[in-house]
Amino acid sequence: MLAMPLRRPHRLSPGQTIGLVAPSAAPNEPERIRFAIETLESLGFRVRPGAHLFDRDGYFAGADAARAADLNAMFADDGVDAVWCVRGGYGASRLLPALDYDLMRRKPKAQIGFSDITALHMAIHTQVGLVSFHGPVAWRAFTPYTLGELRRVLCETNVPVRVGAPPPFQAREGQVDRENRVTTLVPGQARGRLLGGNLCLMAHLTGTPYAPDLRGAILFLEDVDEPYYRIDRFLTQLWLSGSLAAVAGVAFGKFTRCEPSASFVQNRVLEDILAERCRTLGVPAVAGLMIGHVEDQTTLPIGCLAELDAGAGALTLLEPGVE
């Protein structure tokens, strides 16, 4: 399935320098960029802002050429240890032909972000074979859960390690955890390389040179602000394209602020929409892992071997994403 040898970046540690970039949408307020800088500094990192970090071009964080130049510059800079994205939004896929993949092969570094940053993750995977990290964007506050998951994946090499499990819930009389539950959609176990990200972006890349080969993969998917029929549409597109034909398993994360559509008198249940494709494929599948647009968010290393135990609702890394 993997077209080239897997490359791992060096692990992160305090004192290193983070290159901060905005490859997609502009933050609503410049203050959010300053929040991002201070947040990374609070973790013990030095921060090197991209030359065009505060640019704005409509809903983009600057012109395509400027955003691509910032990404290429961070990989070229020997003083930068990792590249962190301020936010997602929209626009990363427009940069893919302008990125210097030969440079990334020569100077592999961790890249961190999620949502629209899925486009960059998939391009780096398909063109470079470099592990990148589906994890928190820099402008958000990091909860203790988010920090713990991040450090286990980006700062340590201990495996096997379970990722994406719900945070602890203190059970008490008359109370159950209604927010963070993992549901078994199709029971079974599978091993494969972790590939995926935002469902909309994965469907968007179908048919392009940057769409990954999902044969034998543990596919993880999440989304935000999409009505149910669009989630159905994205999954159907992946299915019709043949992309899902030989996946090993599917791990759905959170579908935040996704609701039934007011356009239809009758609506389907989200769990049924997600389960339908997986039952057709006959592969193990779960829903509800801490992947996506949630405060308590896990970090997943793209391209690394993992095991999905759908009956136990467990996703476990079998090899480290850093060295």
Beta strands, then each sheet from edge to edge (+ up, - down):
strand 1: 17-21
strand 2: 46-49
strand 3: 82-85
strand 4: 110-113
strand 5: 133-134
strand 6: 161-163
strand 7: 183-186
strand 8: 189-198
strand 9: 217-224
strand 10: 249-256
strand 11: 285-287
strand 12: 300-301
strand 13: 305-309
strand 14: 314-317
sheet 1: 2+ 1+ 3+ 4+ 5+ 12-
sheet 2: 6+ 14- 13+ 8- 9- 10- 11- 7+
end
